[in-house]
């Protein structure tokens, strides 16, 4: 693997099974592929407070550098669909680069993390990719160190309360709804109709919108009481 300082508070490694590989996002290998996918499918950022970007350099600076590498609570993974890789050992390409996702809001003190910034490019949606990508992150986070994991106590998931597909996906993976944070996020003004609440007159951030955020989580108790096995069954399902 090409040397690149991901600057994360826990050890980072490649995670994979027979159908998918998550590898730490390395700009020289993955950034252009990701940016090209975003340009072709800008709707993948509809429910996020950042992106898309007008230039590749803006994407590198704002997303890769400022959003991820400078924050030790976050690490971005590239998603490689091994079922579409032309041949073993080849560099990632448009054929098998499925998107990216990350750990965010990670605390080595509190033993918690969150799965976020999930971007599955449309050609790979409604396949095995999302379940296996999120599942690999959950396994690494929640399994005990003796079993190859980090032994975290809690993994969180946040989504716009209007983003039904994201909330449904989280529940299918085993995350449980904990509540709604009202007026949790300032959103760009161009998200109207998708993920927005109108402002009162005189708001100090005119031209923006607001978001209510659904909070879901899975903790170690559920993980060890059968949720891990249920997740593995979903990951192994052939559709």
Order of alpha helices (4+ residues) and beta strands (2+ residues): beta-beta-alpha-alpha-beta-beta-beta-alpha-beta-alpha-beta-beta-alpha
